[in-house]
Amino acid sequence: MSVCPKSAIDIVKDEYEGIYVPKVKSEACDDCGLCLRVCPGHRVDFEELNLGIFDTQPENVLMGNYITCYIGHATNHSVRYNSASGGLVTALLIFALEEGIIDGALVTRMNQHKPLEPQVFVARNKGEIISASGSKYCPVPLNIGLKKILNEKGKFAIVGLPCHIHGVRKLEMVNKKLQDKIALRLGLFCSNCVTFLGTEYFLRRWGIKKVEVKKLNYRSKGWPGKIVVLLKDGKEKIIPRGTTEESLLRRILFSSSFHFDFTPQRCLLCCDQTCELSDISYGDPWLPELLEKEKIGKSLVIARSKTGEEILKKARARGKIELVEISSNKLLQAQNWSFKRNFNSRLLALKSLGKPIPNYTSKSRESRRIDRMDILFYLPSYFSSKRYLWHFLYANAIIRQVLLIVFNMLRSRLD
């Protein structure tokens, strides 16, 4: 949408599927092909991009190129407590803005008038940056904001998921103007997105109508966070971790193993969990010792570029953030990598059925074997994408657990 010279593409919400889709105005399109050149869903040449950005190929296929790994948090208690995991992204954006490193940041907040939908905007002051803190477990069309950046003066930061940053980096390769305007690319770890239907289903199970919601915070009030729903009648519902309701949403929002309810099928084909093409990547530190005692919030941090490493050191020197360097092995212990390790098998399994798949040029993983059992990963995604099948989801969860046991037994025999 941002790159089309004829403004022939709109990004619209598909109410039935619960995702955003491109809508092309055929009468305006002149088939220049620029949209496909920069589309991250179509093709990503990781070898070319890594050489262009970092001047080398990564040694670790799970982490990507990196300089230093850290665990850290914002020093401002309010920012740290009210962000998803330590407030480092918010603190670093505020620091970069105050230091004149950037003039604004392309970020996402929940829409005030449509509280269950995101709003992409350019934040230009501390208050606006803080308004965008916290996780948004729904589809976000971040790159529509690139059009605004291209048309305005100044330097900008971008905060996005791996797919967003893939598109940004591809566009930078064909548009030097954008490359000169982006001073900092902050990437968020991601295993999968959640369709709007996921939130709708959760609210329905909780007895809340969408029209009753004034504000929804998916993760708030410390770490790992509580689900907070503010209703239009002024009532606030807080769901702490460990409750039945929270477990339901966690299963939907933090899908793992065989539970990919409300996951867009395209997400199941993603090969990038740690936002490998960003300047700095951030994620939750799911380490046993932190889960036992951490209540306010910390983040895993991967400094990938010299630009990223330098701004982290400057912010730490000014007392805006705290960082403790950790080994790459420690970082690898803090995340579940099974989704990323098995992506190539899922890719090949879908291809064997004649389905279209993205072209990740030179992006290889540990297994190149076609494992048709990986097709089962698509069943939860399919069932949850149809509202008329939602009443099967609970029974389907039990069936999937049985299938998972069989699945693992068969896989171990094949191995």
C-alpha positions in Angstrom: 0.0 0.0 0.0 2.8 2.4 0.9 4.9 1.8 -2.1 2.3 1.6 -4.9 3.0 4.6 -7.2 -0.7 4.6 -8.4 -2.2 4.2 -4.9 -4.0 1.1 -6.3 -3.8 -0.9 -3.1 -5.8 -0.6 0.1 -5.3 -2.8 3.2 -8.8 -3.7 4.5 -10.1 -5.8 7.4 -11.7 -9.0 6.4 -14.4 -9.4 9.0 -15.1 -13.1 8.2 -11.4 -14.2 8.4 -10.4 -11.8 11.1 -7.3 -10.5 9.3 -6.2 -7.7 7.0 -6.0 -8.3 3.3 -4.9 -6.3 0.3 -7.6 -5.0 -2.0 -6.3 -4.0 -5.5 -8.1 -1.4 -7.6 -7.6 -3.0 -11.0 -8.5 0.1 -12.9 -5.6 2.0 -11.3 -3.0 -0.8 -11.3 -0.5 -0.7 -14.2 1.2 -4.0 -13.3 4.6 -2.4 -12.4 5.3 -5.3 -10.0 6.8 -3.1 -7.2 4.4 -4.4 -4.6 5.6 -8.0 -5.2 9.2 -6.9 -5.1 8.8 -5.6 -1.5 6.1 -8.0 -0.2 7.5 -10.1 2.7 4.8 -12.7 2.2 5.9 -13.4 -1.3 9.7 -13.7 -1.1 12.5 -12.9 1.4 16.1 -13.4 0.3 17.8 -13.7 3.7 21.2 -14.2 2.3 21.1 -11.0 0.3 19.5 -9.0 3.1 22.0 -10.3 5.7 24.9 -9.4 3.5 23.5 -6.0 2.8 22.6 -5.2 6.4 25.3 -7.0 8.5 27.9 -7.8 5.8 27.9 -11.4 6.9 25.8 -14.5 7.2 24.6 -15.6 10.7 26.4 -18.5 12.4 23.4 -19.4 14.4 20.3 -20.2 12.3 17.9 -19.7 15.3 19.2 -16.3 16.4 20.4 -14.7 13.3 23.3 -12.2 13.2 24.0 -10.5 16.6 26.7 -8.6 18.5 25.6 -8.9 22.1 22.8 -10.5 24.1 21.3 -9.0 27.2 18.5 -9.2 29.8 17.3 -5.8 30.9 14.5 -3.4 31.7 13.6 0.3 31.8 14.7 2.2 35.0 11.4 4.2 35.1 9.2 2.0 37.3 5.9 3.1 35.7 7.1 2.4 32.1 8.6 -0.9 33.2 5.4 -2.0 35.2 2.9 -1.0 32.5 4.7 -2.4 29.5 4.6 -6.0 28.3 8.1 -7.1 29.5 10.3 -4.6 31.1 9.5 -1.5 29.0 12.8 -1.4 27.2 11.3 -0.6 23.8 9.3 2.3 25.3 12.3 3.6 27.3 14.7 3.4 24.3 12.2 5.3 22.0 11.8 8.0 24.6 15.6 8.3 24.9 16.1 8.4 21.1 13.5 11.1 20.8 14.9 13.2 23.7 18.4 12.9 22.3 17.4 14.0 18.8 18.3 10.6 17.3 14.8 10.3 15.9 12.0 12.8 15.2 9.3 10.2 15.6 8.5 6.5 15.8 6.2 4.3 13.8 4.3 2.4 16.5 0.9 0.8 17.3 -1.7 1.4 19.9 -5.3 0.2 20.2 -7.8 2.5 18.5 -9.7 4.7 21.0 -12.8 4.5 18.9 -12.5 0.8 17.9 -10.9 -0.6 21.0 -10.4 -4.1 19.6 -8.5 -2.9 16.5 -5.0 -1.4 16.3 -4.1 2.0 15.2 -0.8 2.6 13.4 0.7 6.1 13.8 3.8 8.1 14.1 4.5 9.0 17.8 6.3 12.4 18.2 6.4 12.9 21.9 6.8 10.9 25.2 3.1 10.6 25.9 2.4 9.2 22.4 5.2 6.7 22.8 3.9 5.6 26.2 0.4 5.2 24.7 1.8 2.6 22.3 3.4 0.4 25.0 2.2 -3.1 25.7 1.4 -6.1 23.5 -1.3 -6.2 20.9 -2.3 -9.7 20.1 -4.1 -9.0 16.9 -3.2 -8.4 13.2 -1.4 -5.1 12.8 -0.9 -3.5 9.3 2.2 -1.6 10.5 3.7 -0.9 7.1 0.9 1.2 5.9 2.6 3.9 8.0 5.7 3.9 5.8 3.8 6.1 3.4 3.6 8.8 6.0 7.3 8.5 6.8 8.2 8.8 3.1 6.2 12.0 2.9 7.6 13.7 6.0 10.9 15.2 7.1 13.0 13.8 9.8 14.5 10.5 11.1 12.3 7.8 12.4 12.3 4.5 14.4 10.1 1.6 13.6 8.8 -1.1 16.0 7.5 -4.2 14.3 7.2 -8.0 14.1 9.5 -10.0 11.9 7.2 -9.8 8.9 7.0 -6.1 9.2 10.7 -5.7 9.3 11.2 -8.0 6.4 9.0 -5.7 4.3 10.8 -2.6 5.6 14.2 -4.0 4.7 13.1 -5.1 1.3 11.6 -1.6 0.6 14.8 0.0 1.8 16.7 -1.9 -0.8 14.7 -0.4 -3.7 14.0 3.0 -2.0 17.1 4.8 -0.8 14.9 7.7 0.5 13.3 5.4 3.1 16.7 3.9 4.1 17.9 7.4 4.9 14.8 8.2 7.0 14.8 5.1 9.2 17.4 5.5 12.0 16.3 2.5 14.1 14.5 -0.7 13.6 13.2 -2.4 16.8 12.0 -5.9 16.4 9.7 -8.0 18.5 10.0 -11.8 18.9 7.0 -13.6 17.4 5.9 -17.2 17.0 2.5 -16.4 15.5 -0.1 -13.7 15.3 -3.7 -14.0 16.5 -6.7 -13.2 14.3 -9.4 -10.8 15.5 -11.5 -13.9 15.9 -9.3 -15.1 18.8 -10.2 -12.1 20.9 -13.8 -12.2 19.9 -14.0 -15.9 20.9 -12.3 -15.2 24.2 -14.7 -12.4 25.1 -17.7 -14.5 24.1 -16.5 -17.3 26.4 -16.2 -14.7 29.1 -19.7 -13.4 28.5 -18.6 -10.0 27.1 -20.0 -8.5 24.0 -17.5 -6.7 21.7 -19.7 -3.5 21.9 -19.3 -3.4 25.7 -15.5 -3.1 25.6 -14.0 0.3 26.1 -10.4 -0.8 26.4 -8.5 -4.1 26.4 -5.0 -4.7 27.7 -3.7 -8.1 26.7 -0.8 -7.8 29.1 -0.7 -5.2 31.9 0.2 -4.7 35.6 3.6 -6.3 35.8 5.1 -9.4 34.3 4.2 -11.8 32.8 1.1 -9.6 33.0 -2.6 -9.7 33.6 -5.5 -9.4 31.1 -7.4 -6.2 31.9 -10.8 -5.4 30.2 -12.4 -2.0 30.9 -16.1 -1.9 30.0 -18.1 1.1 28.9 -20.1 1.0 32.1 -16.9 1.7 34.0 -16.4 -1.8 35.4 -12.9 -3.3 35.1 -12.3 -7.0 34.9 -8.8 -8.3 35.7 -7.8 -11.9 35.0 -4.6 -12.9 36.9 -2.4 -15.7 35.6 -3.4 -19.2 36.6 -7.1 -18.9 36.3 -9.2 -20.9 33.9 -10.1 -17.8 31.9 -6.5 -16.7 31.7 -5.4 -20.2 30.6 -7.9 -20.1 27.8 -6.6 -16.8 26.5 -3.0 -17.8 27.0 -3.7 -20.9 24.9 -5.1 -18.7 22.1 -2.5 -15.9 22.4 0.6 -17.8 23.3 0.1 -20.8 21.0 2.7 -23.5 21.3 3.1 -27.1 20.3 -0.2 -28.3 18.7 -2.4 -25.3 19.8 -2.6 -22.9 16.9 -6.2 -21.8 17.4 -6.9 -18.5 15.7 -3.5 -18.4 14.0 -3.4 -17.1 10.4 -2.2 -19.9 8.2 0.5 -17.6 6.8 2.0 -17.3 10.3 2.6 -21.1 10.3 4.9 -20.6 7.3 7.1 -18.0 9.0 10.8 -18.8 9.5 11.8 -15.8 11.7 11.0 -16.0 15.4 13.5 -13.3 16.7 13.2 -10.5 14.1 16.6 -11.3 12.6 16.7 -8.3 10.3 16.2 -5.6 13.0 18.8 -3.4 14.7 17.7 -4.7 18.1 15.3 -7.6 19.0 13.2 -7.9 22.1 11.4 -10.9 23.7 10.2 -12.4 26.9 12.9 -14.2 29.1 11.0 -17.4 29.9 13.6 -18.6 32.3 12.6 -20.7 35.4 14.5 -18.4 37.8 12.7 -15.3 36.5 9.3 -17.0 36.3 9.6 -17.8 40.0 10.5 -14.3 41.3 10.1 -11.6 38.6 6.9 -9.5 39.0 7.7 -6.2 37.3 9.3 -7.1 34.0 12.4 -7.9 32.1 13.3 -8.4 28.4 15.6 -10.5 26.4 17.6 -8.1 24.1 19.6 -9.0 21.0 21.8 -6.1 19.7 22.3 -7.0 16.0 23.8 -3.9 14.3 26.4 -1.4 15.4 23.6 1.2 15.4 21.6 -0.9 17.8 24.5 -1.7 20.1 25.5 2.0 20.3 22.1 3.3 21.3 21.7 0.6 23.9 25.1 1.6 25.5 24.2 5.3 25.4 20.8 4.7 27.0 22.4 2.6 29.7 25.1 5.2 30.3 22.4 7.9 30.8 20.6 5.7 33.3 17.5 5.1 31.2 17.8 1.4 31.0 19.6 -1.5 32.8 21.3 -4.3 30.9 23.1 -7.4 32.0 25.1 -9.2 29.3 24.2 -12.9 28.9 25.6 -15.6 26.7 23.9 -16.7 23.5 23.3 -20.1 25.2 21.4 -18.5 28.0 19.3 -16.6 25.5 18.5 -19.9 23.6 17.3 -21.4 26.9 14.9 -18.5 27.4 12.7 -19.3 24.4 10.9 -22.4 22.9 12.5 -22.9 19.5 10.4 -25.9 18.3 8.2 -23.8 16.1 11.1 -22.3 14.3 13.1 -25.5 14.0 10.2 -27.3 12.4 9.1 -24.6 10.0 10.8 -26.0 6.9 9.1 -29.4 7.4 5.7 -27.5 7.5 6.6 -25.6 4.4 7.5 -28.8 2.5 4.4 -30.6 3.8 2.1 -27.9 2.5 4.0 -27.7 -0.8 3.4 -31.4 -1.2 -0.3 -30.7 -1.2 0.1 -28.3 -4.1 -0.4 -25.2 -1.9 1.5 -21.9 -2.5 4.4 -21.2 -0.1 6.7 -18.2 0.4 10.1 -18.3 -1.2 12.7 -17.9 1.5 15.8 -17.8 -0.7 18.7 -19.6 1.0 16.9 -19.9 4.3 17.5 -23.4 5.5 16.8 -25.2 8.7 17.9 -28.5 10.3 15.3 -30.7 8.6 14.6 -30.8 4.9 12.4 -33.9 5.2 8.7 -33.7 4.2 6.8 -34.7 7.3 3.1 -35.0 6.3 2.2 -35.1 10.0 3.0 -31.4 10.1 -0.2 -30.8 8.1 -2.0 -31.4 11.4 -0.7 -28.0 12.5 -3.2 -26.4 10.1 -6.3 -28.1 11.6 -6.6 -25.7 14.6 -6.1 -22.7 12.4 -8.8 -23.9 10.0 -11.4 -24.8 12.7 -11.0 -21.5 14.6 -11.3 -19.4 11.4 -14.9 -20.5 11.0 -17.3 -19.1 13.5 -19.8 -21.9 12.9 -17.2 -24.4 14.1 -16.3 -22.7 17.4 -18.5 -24.9 19.5 -16.2 -27.8 18.4 -13.1 -26.1 19.8 -13.2 -27.5 23.3 -13.8 -31.1 22.1 -11.3 -30.5 19.4 -8.7 -29.6 22.0 -9.0 -33.0 23.6 -8.8 -34.7 20.2 -5.7 -32.7 19.4 -4.0 -33.8 22.6 -4.5 -37.4 21.6 -3.3 -36.7 18.1 -0.2 -34.9 19.5 0.7 -38.0 21.5 0.4 -40.2 18.3 2.2 -37.5 16.3 5.2 -37.5 18.7 5.3 -41.3 18.8 5.4 -41.5 15.0 7.9 -38.8 14.7 10.2 -40.4 17.2 10.0 -43.7 15.3 10.9 -41.9 12.1 13.8 -40.1 13.7 
